[in-house]
């Protein structure tokens, strides 16, 4: 009799567990899908430097590299003179909310490394515009003993409709 009771109890627990898990799955909520909305405004990045950017073929380093969320939006493999303005128009895939821009500027080749080791007066300024409105800016200095500036710059894109440039862009102004 005990054996039959143990078997019935085991079957009851297994069937009960099966029905409970199927019920729990049926009432479980769908995971929340956060949707990133792209900002449709006209974005521009301007980079000002106090130095020439030099490519380093030995280290396979570009002279100037700008990435947005890990995708290159500018990669220069040639000499970029200090007198040359660096402007990136029409930046794609700016999301409303937080964005991340990576900037790398090489100042010397491996042969010229002593040039940068003693001189930390080199600076670079990155300015981000939406339309004609300055959204963010950041200045970076060459670290002592380094031959390049490699920095990550975070900025926030305003929510749609929260900026007067949105209205100007909608009306074609």
C-alpha positions in Angstrom: 0.0 0.0 0.0 2.9 2.4 0.8 4.4 1.6 -2.6 1.2 2.6 -4.4 0.9 5.7 -2.3 4.5 6.7 -3.1 3.9 6.2 -6.8 0.7 8.2 -6.7 2.4 11.0 -4.8 5.3 11.1 -7.3 2.9 11.1 -10.3 0.8 13.9 -8.6 3.9 16.0 -8.0 5.2 15.5 -11.6 1.8 16.3 -13.2 1.3 19.3 -10.8 4.8 20.6 -11.6 4.1 20.3 -15.4 0.8 22.2 -15.1 2.3 24.9 -12.9 5.2 25.6 -15.3 2.9 25.8 -18.3 0.6 28.2 -16.3 3.6 30.3 -15.2 4.8 30.5 -18.9 1.4 31.6 -20.0 1.2 34.5 -17.6 4.8 35.6 -18.0 5.2 39.1 -19.5 7.1 39.7 -22.8 10.5 41.2 -22.3 10.6 45.0 -22.7 12.1 46.0 -26.0 13.8 49.4 -25.7 13.8 51.0 -29.1 16.5 53.5 -29.9 15.2 56.4 -32.0 17.6 58.1 -34.3 17.8 61.9 -34.2 17.0 63.3 -37.6 18.7 66.6 -37.1 21.8 67.7 -39.0 24.9 66.9 -36.9 28.5 68.2 -37.3 31.8 67.6 -35.5 34.6 70.1 -35.7 38.1 69.3 -34.4 40.7 71.9 -33.5 44.3 71.0 -32.9 47.5 72.7 -31.9 49.6 70.0 -33.7 50.0 68.2 -37.0 48.5 64.7 -37.1 51.0 62.2 -38.5 50.3 58.6 -39.6 52.6 55.9 -38.3 53.0 53.1 -40.9 55.2 51.0 -38.5 52.5 50.8 -35.8 49.6 50.8 -38.4 48.2 53.9 -36.8 46.1 56.5 -38.8 46.9 60.1 -38.3 43.3 61.0 -37.3 40.5 58.6 -36.4 36.9 59.4 -35.3 34.4 56.7 -34.4 30.8 56.9 -33.4 29.6 53.9 -31.4 32.5 51.9 -32.8 31.9 52.7 -36.4 34.5 54.9 -38.2 33.1 58.2 -39.5 36.6 59.7 -40.3 39.9 57.9 -40.8 42.8 59.8 -42.3 46.0 58.0 -43.3 47.8 61.1 -44.5 49.5 64.1 -42.9 46.8 66.5 -41.4 48.4 69.9 -41.0 47.4 72.1 -38.1 46.2 74.7 -40.5 43.7 72.3 -42.1 40.3 72.4 -40.5 38.7 69.1 -39.7 34.9 69.1 -40.1 32.7 66.1 -40.3 29.3 67.0 -41.7 26.2 64.7 -41.8 27.1 62.4 -39.0 24.9 59.2 -39.3 23.1 57.3 -36.6 23.0 59.8 -33.7 20.5 58.3 -31.2 18.3 60.4 -29.0 19.9 60.3 -25.6 23.5 59.2 -24.9 26.1 58.8 -27.6 29.8 58.1 -27.6 32.5 59.5 -29.8 36.0 58.1 -29.9 38.8 60.4 -31.2 42.4 59.4 -31.8 45.1 61.8 -33.1 48.6 60.6 -33.7 51.4 63.2 -33.2 54.5 61.2 -33.9 55.9 58.1 -35.6 57.9 55.5 -33.6 61.0 57.2 -34.9 59.9 60.6 -33.6 58.8 59.4 -30.2 61.2 61.6 -28.2 59.4 64.6 -29.8 56.2 63.9 -27.8 57.8 62.4 -24.6 59.0 65.8 -23.3 56.2 68.0 -24.8 52.8 67.8 -23.3 51.6 71.2 -24.5 49.7 69.7 -27.4 45.9 69.9 -27.2 42.8 69.0 -29.2 39.3 70.4 -28.9 36.2 68.5 -30.2 33.0 70.5 -30.7 29.6 68.9 -31.6 26.9 70.9 -33.3 23.3 70.1 -34.1 22.3 72.5 -36.8 23.9 75.7 -35.6 23.5 74.9 -31.9 26.6 73.8 -30.0 25.6 70.7 -28.1 28.9 69.7 -26.4 32.6 70.4 -26.5 35.6 68.8 -24.8 39.4 69.6 -24.8 42.0 66.9 -24.5 45.7 67.2 -23.7 48.6 64.9 -24.8 49.5 62.7 -21.8 53.1 62.9 -20.7 55.2 60.2 -22.5 52.5 59.4 -25.1 52.7 60.0 -28.9 48.9 60.2 -29.4 45.7 61.4 -27.9 43.1 58.7 -27.6 39.9 59.8 -25.8 36.2 58.8 -25.6 33.8 61.7 -25.5 30.1 61.2 -24.4 27.4 63.6 -25.3 23.6 63.7 -25.1 21.3 64.3 -28.1 18.2 66.2 -27.0 14.9 64.5 -27.3 13.0 65.3 -30.5 11.0 68.5 -30.3 13.0 69.8 -27.3 15.3 72.0 -29.3 14.5 75.0 -31.6 16.6 73.4 -34.3 14.0 70.6 -34.6 11.4 73.1 -35.6 13.8 74.8 -38.0 14.6 71.5 -39.7 11.0 70.5 -40.0 10.2 73.8 -41.7 13.3 73.6 -44.0 15.0 76.6 -42.5 
